[in-house]
Structure formats: C-alpha cells, structure tokens
Amino acid sequence: MLSKRTIIGLVVGSIIIAIGGYSLLTHIGPLTVYEDYTVAIGDSMSYTIPAPNHTPQHMKILGDAFDLKLESPSTGLQIPNMTSYQNELTLDWVHLADGDTRIFIQNTGNSELSITGELIRTSDPIWFTYDLMVITSGMVIIGFSMGFTLRKPKGF
C-alpha cells in the first residue's frame, strides 16, 4: 500500500519529468525567434545569430537614420562597412553555411529605431543540460517519496 506522501511525490515527480521531456523535445533542431526591439537615440545594438545551412532570415528596421554592418557566413548577404540608411530597411538572406551572422546597428537619427525580425537559429546546448537537470530532479523527488513507502522514519 502506498502512503499519501508517496502518491503525492509520484504525481509531482511525474509532472516534472513530463515538463522536462517536453522541453527537451522542443529544444531539438533549429528554433524560430521573433525579435521586437527598440534602440534609443544614439545607442547601438549588436546581434549574433548562429544558424545552420540553408536557413532563411528576415529583419526589418524602421527609424529616422541608422548605420548597419552585417556579416553572414560563407558568401551570403554581406554589408562589410558601416552603411547609412534612412527610414526603412528590410533584410532577407539565407545562411549558405553553418555559422554566425553578425549584425551591428547604430542609431544615428532623431527618433528611436524599431527592429523586428523572424530569425531561425540553432538551439543553445545549455538548454539540453538544463532539461536533463529538470528530468533528474523529477526522478529524485520520486525516489525520496518512495522512501516513505518502504519505511516510515520516526516522526512521520
């Protein structure tokens, strides 16, 4: 017969393991990230987008005036020098090799910049480790709760 604490521990541990397993499955493969940033007057922002081969990227920048430098892996879209733009810029490019795209944006206008984009990037390996830690903590909770069935410690 299982005690009430054991059943509670089994349910909670199973829920935690299920959440960790679902998160582990969602972090496999490329991830789509929707960016929506605002850059203040005179400020700058830089992006590094790690992405696998043949992944399309899209970014739209709205603002009075801004400078942009973009470096994509292999022979993809390249804007090597700080190039000045006004009003609106839409960037669409495809990664032609595995690697990082580096983007540097400097707001040189008299209004804030609005940066929106749909970027596809590779998953960060730290999330795999984090998901495994969540699954392990669920197993530890189940293990401790099973101890209440085998023998009841003094005071419980």
C-alpha positions in Angstrom: 0.0 0.0 0.0 1.4 3.4 -1.0 1.2 6.2 1.5 -0.4 9.5 0.8 3.1 11.2 0.6 4.4 8.6 -1.8 1.4 9.2 -4.2 1.9 13.0 -4.0 5.6 12.5 -4.7 4.9 10.2 -7.6 2.5 12.7 -9.2 4.7 15.7 -8.7 7.8 13.9 -9.9 6.0 12.6 -12.9 4.7 16.1 -13.8 8.2 17.5 -13.5 9.7 14.7 -15.7 7.0 15.3 -18.3 7.7 19.0 -18.4 11.4 18.4 -18.8 10.8 15.8 -21.5 8.6 18.1 -23.5 11.1 21.0 -23.1 13.8 18.6 -24.3 11.9 17.8 -27.4 11.1 21.4 -28.2 14.8 22.3 -28.0 15.9 19.8 -30.6 16.7 21.3 -34.0 16.5 24.9 -35.2 14.4 27.4 -33.2 12.4 30.3 -34.7 12.9 33.5 -32.7 10.7 36.6 -33.2 12.6 39.8 -32.4 11.0 43.1 -31.5 13.4 45.6 -30.1 13.7 49.4 -29.8 17.0 51.2 -29.9 17.2 54.6 -28.3 18.6 57.7 -29.9 22.4 57.4 -30.2 22.5 53.8 -28.9 23.8 50.8 -30.7 22.8 47.1 -30.7 24.6 44.0 -32.0 23.2 40.6 -32.8 24.9 37.2 -33.3 22.7 34.7 -34.9 24.1 31.1 -35.0 22.2 29.2 -37.7 22.6 26.0 -39.8 23.0 25.8 -43.5 20.0 27.0 -45.8 18.0 28.8 -43.1 16.2 31.9 -44.2 16.4 35.1 -42.1 14.2 38.2 -42.1 14.8 41.5 -40.4 13.1 44.9 -40.7 14.5 48.1 -39.3 12.4 51.3 -39.1 13.8 54.7 -38.0 15.0 58.1 -39.0 18.6 57.2 -39.8 20.9 54.4 -38.8 24.2 52.7 -39.7 24.4 49.0 -40.3 27.1 46.4 -40.7 26.2 42.7 -41.5 28.5 39.7 -41.9 26.9 36.4 -42.9 28.8 33.1 -43.2 30.3 32.0 -46.5 29.1 34.1 -49.5 25.7 35.1 -48.0 24.5 38.6 -47.6 27.4 40.9 -46.7 27.3 44.6 -45.8 31.0 44.9 -44.9 31.3 48.6 -43.9 29.1 50.7 -41.8 26.5 51.8 -44.4 24.0 54.5 -43.6 20.3 54.0 -44.2 17.2 56.2 -43.7 13.5 55.4 -42.9 13.2 51.7 -43.5 15.4 48.7 -44.4 14.2 45.1 -45.0 16.8 42.4 -44.9 16.2 38.9 -46.2 19.0 36.5 -46.5 19.8 32.8 -46.3 22.7 31.2 -44.5 24.8 29.4 -47.1 26.9 27.7 -44.5 26.8 26.8 -40.8 27.9 29.7 -38.8 27.2 33.0 -37.2 25.7 36.1 -38.7 26.9 39.3 -37.0 24.9 42.4 -37.2 25.8 45.8 -35.7 23.2 48.6 -35.8 23.9 52.2 -34.7 21.0 54.7 -34.3 22.2 58.0 -35.8 18.8 59.6 -36.3 16.5 61.8 -34.2 14.0 59.0 -33.3 14.0 55.5 -31.9 14.7 52.5 -34.1 12.2 49.7 -34.3 13.8 46.4 -35.1 11.6 43.4 -35.9 12.6 40.1 -37.3 11.9 36.4 -37.8 15.2 34.6 -37.2 15.9 30.9 -37.3 18.8 29.9 -35.1 20.4 26.7 -33.7 19.5 25.6 -30.3 21.9 26.5 -27.5 23.5 23.3 -25.9 23.0 24.7 -22.4 19.2 24.1 -22.8 19.8 20.4 -23.3 21.7 20.3 -20.0 19.0 22.3 -18.3 16.3 19.9 -19.5 18.2 16.9 -18.2 18.6 18.6 -14.8 14.8 19.1 -14.7 14.2 15.4 -15.5 16.7 14.4 -12.9 15.1 16.5 -10.2 11.8 14.7 -11.0 13.5 11.4 -10.6 15.0 12.5 -7.2 11.5 13.6 -6.0 10.1 10.2 -6.9 13.0 8.5 -5.2 12.5 10.4 -2.0 8.8 9.8 -2.0 9.3 6.1 -2.5 11.3 6.0 0.8 8.1 6.8 2.6 6.5 3.5 1.4 9.5 1.3 2.4 9.9 2.5 5.9 8.4 5.4 7.8 11.1 7.5 9.5 10.5 8.4 13.2 8.4 11.5 13.5 6.3 11.0 10.3 
